[in-house]
Amino acid sequence: MSRRLPFTPVTTPLSSSAQERGRVPLAECTTLRLGGPPARFLRATTAAELVDAVRAADATGDPVLLLGGGSNLVVADAGFPGAAIQVGTTGRRVDPLGDGLVQFTVEAGEDWDSVVADAVSQGLGGLECLSGIPGQVGATPVQNVGAYGVEVSQVLTSVDLLDRATGRVNQVPAEALGLAYRTSVLKGTDRAVVLRARFALTSGGQSAPIRYGELARVLGVEQGDRVPADAARKAVLELRRGKGMVLDAADHDTWSAGSFFTNPLLDETTLGGVLIRIAERLGDDVPVPTYPATPGHRKLSAAWLIERAGFAKGHRGPGGRVALSGKHTLALTNRGGAATEDLLDLAREVRDGVRGAFGVELHPEPVMVGCSL
């Protein structure tokens, strides 16, 4: 990790090593349905098995690729030259914290949307705006997953991590994770493995305050209002389905890694120059959507920039095997029979087009395994 974390040791008993299977193409383990095979494939069904498997690979010096739901991975056509360890751990627990709060503890291998649905069904508020996001619980703190005005950082209290440098399992408070827009100190490093996460949620069945304008309009409320958590979940799922962001094997618009590019964050000086270029290209009267971000910065919409740079929904790459989603220009999709290199070629075309049009550099959101732009 980029800085030392205030670890609290956690006792985790060891068990037999994870089950090893034959060579499994990683295309079978990713929502893009792309990627070649790893040298070895293992599945861990308990936290202890996961710890054992990672420790064993580290002891031999094998590279390790941790697989969750595969919704945020772009894997090279050549595959992965080490051990791919699939996280299949399960378990959830609710404990009262007092003052209308509960602690929801969830194992890393749990399906994220199933966890959100469970929280809502129990009358717990805080996660409902994160409905429909594919992947597993263990990935959410790494990416600081967010949608519709809510980020994991707002409810996460701590995680249990395997520190691969020491081999120890430790409890780490959320404030030590450097959680920021779509990132944390865990992202871009292989120093630690998330084993479980803890969230502070509210009892009583009400949602978190609705902060996102589009969601507030669908719900018919003012921004900042609360609604029943199940109503917020239903509205979020409706919005996500309309953008092809809820997995559906029959819908190639969902054969993606979700939003492929992050929304660019620009300081005020850089933003001024970009706005001039936008006005020169599109006209002075075109409103440009910008959003609050970190101090001294504003956030632009990557989807808006992509569309204004000339890339429409459904824009296809060479050969037609990959395309921008027909529902949302931020999703790069596999139309069937594609290779990872096809997807990367399309991503480069979009990135270069936005840079040429507006001078803004788009950065990929998914984790690149054995490949890059």
N, C-alpha and C positions, 0 to 999 in steps of 0.2 A: 504494500500500500504506500501511498505517497507520504503518509505521516503516521506516527505512532498512535495507536488507539488505546484508550483506557480500558483494557480488558478486565473482565471479571470471570475467573475460571468457572466452567460448567462441567460437571461429571457426566460423561456419556459412556455407558458400558459398551464393550466391543462384542461383536458377534461373528458368525461365519462370514466369509467374504461374499461379495455380490455375485449373482448368477451371471456367468459369461455365455454369450451366444456367438454364433458364427458371424461372418462378415455381413453387416446390414447396411445397405445403401442409406446414406443420411438423408436422401430425398424422401425416404419413408418416415422420417422423424422431424421434418420441417413443414411449415404451412406453405412455403413456396414450392414444395415438392421438387427441390433441386439439391444436388450435392452427391459426391461419390462416397465410397465406403471408407470407414476408418480401419486401421490395422487391427484393432480389437474393439468389441462392443460388449459392455456390461450394463446390467440393470440393478440398481440398489433399491430395495423396498423398505428399508428402515434407515434412520439416521446413523445407526452404528455401522450398518453395511456400507453406507456412503462414505463414512470416515475411513473404514478399513480399505475400501477400494482406492480412494485417493491416496492414502498413506502408502499402500502397496505400489501404486504407479510411481509415486514420488521416490520411493526407495530404489526403484530400478532406473529412474531418470526418464521414464516414458512421458511424452507430452500428454496432457489431459484436456479433453473437451467435455465440459458438463452440458448435458442435454436436458432441457425442461420440456416445455411444449413446442419448442422449435419455431416459435412465432416471431422471433427477433434475430434469426440467423440467416446469413448468406454464406453457404458452404461451397468451396471450390469444386469444380468438376472432378479434380483428382482425389477428392476426399480428404482424410485427415491421417497423418502418419503416426498415430498414437492410440491411446485408449479413449474411446468415447463412452462416458459413463452417464447413463440415463437415470435421472432422479425420479424414483417412483415411490417416495415416502408419503405417508398419509397420516392424518390425525389432526383434530381440532378440539379446543377446550375454551370455555367461557368462565371467567372468574370475576366476581364483583370487585370494583375499586372504590365504591362509595360516591356520593354526590351525583348519582345518575350515570356513572361511567362503569364500563366493564372492560376487562382485558380479554381480547380474543387472540389466543395463541394457535398458530397454524404451522404445520410441517411444510417444508419447502416444496415437496412434490405435489401438493394439492393443486387442482385446477382452479385458477383464479376466479373465473366467473361463477363456478359452483360455490366457492367460498362467499362471494358477494351475495349470491342468491340465498345462501344459508343465513347470513347475517340479517338480511332483510326479512326473511321468514321468521326470525326470532325477535323481530322488532328492534333491531340494532341499527343505528344511524351512523353514517360517516363514509361508507364504502359505495353507496348506491350509484353515485355519478361515475364510478369506475366500472360499471356493468358492461359486459360484452367484450371486454379486452381479453384476447387470447393469451395463453401461456400459463405459467405456474407461479405460485406465491414467491418462491425463492428469487425470481427475477425482478420482482417489483421494487425492492429497495435498491438494487443495482442500478436500474434505469430511472429510479424515482418516477415511476409510471404516473401519468396524469391524463385527465380528460374532463371536459365540461366544467372547468373551474376548480377541480379538486386534484391534489397530488397526494401520493402515498405519504410524503413527508408530513402532511397535516395530521395524520392519524398513527403513524408508526412510532412505537416507543422504544423497541430494542430488537436486535437480532442475535441469534446464536451463530457463531462463525467458527469454522475450522481454519485455524491459522496454519497455512502450509509450510511456513518457515520454521515453526516450532513443533508442529504436529498436535498442538493443544486446541481444545474447543473452549470458546470464551463467549460470554454474553457482552454485547457491545451496545451502548445506548444510541438511539437514533441521532442525537445531536453530534456524535462523533463521526458520523458517516459522510459529512460534507454534502448533504443532499441539496441539490440545486436543479435548475431546469434540465430534465432528462439526463441527470448524471449524479454520480456519487463518487467517493473515493474507491469504491469497489469496481467501478466501470473501467474497462481498459487495462485491468490487471488480473493476474491469476493467483494472487497471493492468498486469497481467502475463498471459502465456500460457504454459502448461506445454508444453514440446516433448518432453521425455523424463524418465524417472525411473530412479533406481538404488536397488536393494534389496540388503541384506546378508542372505544366506540360509545355512543350514547344509547341508553335504554329509552323506551317510551315510543318507539316507532316513527319518530320524525327524522327527516333528512337533515344533512348539513345545510347551511344557508345556500340557496341557489344563486351562484355568482355569474354563471355564464348566460349571456343575453339570449342566445338561440334557445337554450333549454328553458329559460324563464318564459319566453314567448309560447313555446309548445305547451307548457304547464299552465299558462294564463295567470302568472303571478309576477310580482315585482322582484327585481334582483335583490337578494338579501333575505327574501322570505324563506320559510321552511314549509315543506309539504310532507305528506306521508311518504316514508322511504320507498314503499312499493310503487307508488305513483311516479316517483323520480326514476326508479329503475326502469319501469315500463317505457317512459318517455325517452330515456337514454338509449335503450335498445332499439326503439323505433327510429331514432335519429341515426344510429350506427348502421342499422340495416339499410337505410336509404343511401348510405355512402359505401356499401359493400364492405363494412368493417365488422360484420359478425360472420364467423366461419360457416361455410356451407359448401360441402364437397361438390355439389352440382353447379355451383356458381363460380366460374373462373375469375370473376372480379374479387373473390376472397382468397384466391391462390396467391397470396402476397405475404409480405412481412409487415403489414400495416403501413403506417406512414414511413416512407423510405427516407425522406429528408426532414431534419429538424427545422423549425421556424428560426430564421436568423435573428440573432441579437446584435444590435448595432448601437455604438455610442452616438451621442447627439451630433458630433461633427461628421462622422461617416454617414449617418442617416440623412443629414442635410444634402450631401453630395448625391446620394442615391435618389432622393426625392426630386432633385433637379433633373437627373437622367430620366426618371419616370415621366416627368412633365414634358421633357423634350420628345419622348417617344410616343406618349399617349395623349398629351394635351394638359394644359394647366387646370382644366376643370374636372379632371378625373380624381375622385376621392381615393386616397390610399389608406387602407386599414392598418393601423398600428396599435400596439397594446402595451400596457405597462410591463416592465421587466425589472431586472436588478437596477439599483441606483445608478443613474446616469445613462441608462440604456433603454431602448424601445425594441419591441419585438415586431417583426414583419411576418406576414402570412406567406409561407413557402408555396402553398397551393395557388394563391393569388399571383405571385410572381411567375410561377410556372405557366399558368394560363395566359398571362399578359405577355410572356416571352414567345407565345405562339404554339404552345403545346396543349391541345384540347384533350378532353376526356376521351379515352379510347385510342389515343395516338399510339401507333404500332411501331415497334422497332424493325430492323431489317429481317426479312423472312416471315414476319408476322407471328413469331412464336412467343413474343412478349409484348406487353402493351401497358400504357397507363390504364388504370381502371376506368370503366365506362361510367362509374359513379363518383369517383374522387381522384383528382390528378396527383395526389400525394402517394397513392398506392401503385407500385410497379408490379405487374401481375404476369404469371406464367399461364399462357393460353393453351398449354398442352404441348409436349414434345420439346420443350425448351431446354437449353443448357444454362448453367450459371453465367457463362461468358456472354450469352445473349442478353441476360438481364443487366450485366455490368455495362455492356455497350449502350443500352438504352439509358441507364443512369448517367453515363458520361455525356450522352447527347443532351439530356435535360440540364445537367449541371452546367455544361459549357454554354448552352443557350441562354440560361438565366444570367450567367456571368457576363456574356457578351452584350446582352440587352441592358442590364441594369448595374453591372459591376458588383453584384452580390454573389458571394461564394456559398453554395449550399453544401451542407455536410450530411453524410448518411447517418441515419439513426440505428439501423441494425448492426449487429456484431458481424464483422467480416472474418471468416475462417479460411485461411489459405488463399485469400484473394483481396483485392483492393481496387479503388477507383483510380 
